[in-house]
Amino acid sequence: MKLAFLGTPEVAVPPLRALVADGHDVRLVVTRADKRRARGGTLMPSPVKAAALELGLPVTAQVDDVIGAGAELGVVVAFGRLIKPHVLDALPMVNVHFSLLPRWRGAAPVERAILAGDAETGVCLMQLEEGLDTGPVYACTRVDVGPEETAAELRARLVKAGTELLIDSLRTGLGTPTVQEGEPTYADKIDPAEHHIDWTRPAEAVDRLIRIGDAWTTFRGKRLKVSRARLVHDGLGPGALVGARVGTGDGALELVEVQPEGKVPMAAADWLNGAHPRSDERLGD
């Protein structure tokens, strides 16, 4: 099939490679314009552009260019930009979305599913329309959320499932999509302030926050990222630090991996051996 592909981050690369490997004629790849690095000012392509160039595919940053590309269908994966109605009128498009629609429409479905404590999520292949993830659905794959699974780990499994769903659907024919059923929920982009750990919250809520990535607290006035932790049953005061255990609003977490400000990630045990916290010191003070 003659396709246009629209995507930007690393999660969109496996579907692009799979389409080419499956024999589809990708006429054009649309992605964001190159970004200038903070240091040195070097222009850096998006992961999708880098992959497209490696595959010998033409690339543009202009969405309207798909209109004259000779494609029969547009495939959208984590593109990050709205596609205007006149483009959708000219070229039908399908979108690989990482949730079980209509739950978690929007920018951060994987993170919101974990924060909400969802036991199950998935990936849907939907018809793209002007509304935010409102289009009818061709097919979905359901995926369990592991109790200790991070957003990065879950996203990797969803990308694999979504790539397989896309390829299989194009092989067998898309068929007729079904209107979404159920109450929509919206996955707003994660605000940087949301990553700040509030140790007075319940242990499960803090654990979920850590699992989505970039969670941080403070220790001796400096930022301390918490990359991994596990739930434990000991009761401690919020932020109280006893060994690797940290108190929360209703229990405790055991730190597994942390990253002190200005340093590389390390095992929590190694950080504690170097920091030697006093008995009266707390995280978050």
Secondary structure, DSSP 8 states (H G I E B T S, - for coil): -EEEEEE-SGGGHHHHHHHHHTT-EEEEEE----EE-TTTT-EE--HHHHHHHHTT--EES-GGGGGGTT-SEEEEES--S---HHHHHHS-EEEEESSSTTTTEES-HHHHHHHTT-SEEEEEEEE--SSTT-S-EEEEEEEE--TT--HHHHHHHHHHHHHHHHHHHHHH-----B---S---EE----GGGGB--TTS-HHHHHHHHHTS--EEEETTEEEEEEEEEEE-----TTBEETTEEE-SSSEEEEEEEEETTS--EEHHHHHHHH---TT-BTT-
